[in-house]
Amino acid sequence: MVWQQEPVVTGDAVVLDVQIAQLPVRAVAALIDISVVFLLYVIGILLFSLTLTELDPALSAAVLIIFTVLALLGYPLVFETATRGRSLGKMAMGLRVVSEDGGPERFRQAFFRALSGVIEIWMLAGGPAVISSLLSAKGKRLGDIFAGTIVISERVPRMSPPPPMPPQLAWWASSLQLSGLRPEQAELARQFLGRSAQLHPAVRDQMAYRITADVVAQISPPPPPGTPPQLVLAAVLAERHRRELARLQATSAPPPPSPWTGQGRPVWQPAPRSPDNGGFTPPG
């Protein structure tokens, strides 16, 4: 059975364009981390044994427990907290742990992931982690479920930059509600704008009206009357990209205000308003 991945949605109901890490890539990253932990564990035990002049069973047992806790729990906790969701294995494979809403991983989440990893990865040989990842639409292991995190891939194909914000639509875009806009609709609009110059004018106009009508039906408020469809798409994509970028870079501070709001609201010459689509009027 093939599971369809669920989109990553922020607390503001904005869908993020991120790629969920696949199980094979995560498995390789986990093997790298396991090798690193095992190596550090062996080195620690050897260094401790070299300092002993007389073997004390009680002391040896205590040190063994400390080394085990530091290796199995401390390694992922320290690395993921210090690097905002990355370990040596994840660095090698281009992965990062983030919150379910796309924000950076917190200390509490890293602790729950590390604590769960001791059981599901080390004690049970990774079986529960594999089964949980296969059954989850977002590829979550048990630690991700408890911590409220996901693992994303940062090595995605380079995409063309988003279109610039049309200055005359900046005030409108800053007030948009984009929760209804699906990722596939945004991707279709992005591809159209990137290739519109290569299309025949008649075909370009027809596609522009059709794609814009679909987009306008999913957002609010409607665009100003008489706005060309390509400018509507450019404004929607530019504002959507700005919000996604601000969310991914968010820390404990509140997100920055929209840079478009200071440009003022221009004066419009209204055209006849469509009762169905608001300001955008497709051809009859």
Buried (B, 14 or more C-beta within 10 A) or exposed (E): EEEEEEBBBBEEEBBBBBEBBBBEBBBBBBEBBBEBBEEBBEEBBEEBEEEEEEEEEEEBEEBBEEBBEBBBBBBBBBBBBEBBBBBBBBBEBBBBBBBBBBBBBBEEBBBBBBBBBBEBBBEEEBEBBBEBBEEBEBBBBBBBBBBBBBBBBBEEEEEEEBBEBBEBBBBBBBEBEBBEBEEEBBEBBBEBBEEBEEBEEEEBBBBBBBBBBBBBBBBEEBBBBBBBBBBBBBBBBBBBBBBBEBBBEBEEEEEEEBEBEEBEEEEEEEEEBBEEBBBBBBEE
